[in-house]
């Protein structure tokens, strides 16, 4: 019995030693990953993450990092403390970490007092044995009245981010209930109910991500005290999706705004669908590298120019498939498309290789209203140049007469067609020829019509 007890105790001690050894080993792997991540996240455009301290223990570790944002004028540092648990005690995971981001000591004292010792941001992370990570991110509610008369009201934030072991796939969401800012001059910004969702993965062999992302905002309101004017947007939705087809990329971008109120006008049902199609994936890689690095790099710019035939060979195009908006005068819609249609991309000739189309439909009353504003602006500029003044009733009469003449000229020259209470116009460009509403029209005539507007 005694030998059995000793055997059991000995086995238990070996298991405990193995567990502690495993924990310490995993802790070392976590430290390596921790330091590598800090290095990877540091960029050349003023953002860096540096590990100030790292104390590795048997079943847990402590670390401190500094997150720095630097521009040409100032530097802003945030310190984060990290409490890490690794090994079998980490809730069945490979490790867990509690990270708390603290404001710098020289931050506004009113803001520090309002936080009452709470971290401005907290992130709870779980790392699976596979290396995949899950991050729960939160920010507390806070309301501050600053000494200069400005105010801040922040409704907090909740977010979730999941990353694959290879850091090449991610999905997550974020919720921000409310943000209200009031500056010292009395102007205000209010944002209500913001929600963000995304899911995607790095395209193999490339540096960009594919997958959908969306953002919804219940309302945005901006108030300017000088003229007591406010602009309110309601029901805002932005959706984007990147789709990979072999060596080509399609990107869809959609915007919706249910209502917009501004001084003097109101719109509703704003919709815009924008699409990029047949974009060469390798060329897009080069563009991203160029924009993220030094855009003045002549060698890289020349490399982009040399790769232009490959880009054009995919037959790229950009299209506003639909832009629609409703005003008190009625519904207006626009669509536009620009595409490459050449046969030999190595000898690009924009005169013959580009195709373009523009279609517009709007209430005639709205067109007349916009034309009237242009005529009024032209009259006022002319009076200012001549150093003269005109009575309001006389100016209004001139504007009405000038608006009628310009509207009649647009119709007579075939720039717009009217049917019922709607005005429409179609412009097409192909093989060096412009067609206005189906009729061949020289460029100089189009420019003349545009100048009269």
Phi, psi and omega in degrees: 000319181294319179297321179296318180297317179297321179297317179296315180297319179296317178297317178299320179295320178295318178298315179297317179297318179297320180296316179296320178296317177298317180299316181293323177296313178299322178300322177295319177297320179296319179299316178300315179295321180299311182290323178293320180298318178301319179292318181295325183283340179288135184239177179267001184253032173100000179246132180212151174236125180234141178273113181277320181215150171208114179247109183265129178246190182288308182246000180198163180220161176234144180214159176222132180234159176237127180253117188244137176237117187233132171234192185291340187253324186209172180231137179232123183243137173237131179260137179238136174253142185231127175249117189246133173244131181228163179091194186296345182274358185272052177054041178076006182255171176291335179179160176220155184214136175249112182249132180233125182260122184253144176291150177300154182298332182270014177293165181306127183298329179295321179291318179297321179293320180295328179288338177053046176081357180281149175291142179291336178209137177232138179229122176256120186241142174237131179246122178285164178299334179287342183105349176292149183231149174235131184234124173254122188242137180215152176225136185282157172293144179206141176229129186226134169252109185278161183295333182277003179097354177275158183230153173222128174231117185239120184279009180087180181207144171231136182211157178225134179224124177244129181239142177287166182300324181274002181059028180247009176212142183209152171210153181180183180206163176213145178229129178229105187297316186200146172219127177228128179235135173231123181275172183293339178274001177097352178290149186226150172230128179231127178235127184240135170053077176259132180226134181232136176223144179205157177201132181187177180211152176291131178290125182307130179085001182227176185249007181246167184254151169241162182126169184269157173212147181214151175221134178233136178230127181295314179198151172230131180229131177239128181238129177248120187286335186300311179252013179051041181255145177223147176240128181234128173248133181232147177063056182268133178220129177236128180229136177222146179213133176250129181238131180259128176236092184064244179258016180237154183238137168244139177229127178248134181227123183233138177233137174225137174226116185295313182214147173222124178245129178215163180304119175093349180203162179218136177232163178210164174061037178287129179221132172224125176247113181247136182224131169256131187228144175061046178269127181294127186294317180294319177297320178296322175305312182296321178297316181296319178297320180295314182289330180278343179256227181264105183290351178266003181293109185294322182296318180288326177297320179293325177296321176297319180295321179293331181272001181302319178301323177295317179300312181292329181297341177280355183062057183290156175206154174234137184216134164269097186291329176199128169233114185230146178205144179247127176243174177304336180279343180135193184269134175241143180220148179219144171221149182210152181210136174228123185220153174270129181231016181288160180260336180235097187290344180283345178237064185295125177234104183300336181294318185252343188263354181255145173237135178221149179212142179220129179230131184225137176220128179207157176300138180299325178298322179291319177300318179295323179296315179295320178296321179298320178295322178293318179297317180298316180298320180296318180296316182295321178295319179295316179298322179294319179295324180276351182069032182243166177232159180218139179297151184301318182291324178291319178297318180297321179296318179295321180296315180298317180293317180295323179295316180298317181296318181290322178295316179298322180293321179298318180290317181296323181277000177079014179290323176231152173243140180247140176214113186067232180259016182246148174241135181230157177207138178229128179236130182228140178233126179203136177053039177079007183241135174263138172235123179254114183053042176084358183247129179302128185225123179298152182299320182297329178289321176298317180295325178294319179295316180298322178294328180287343178279000000 
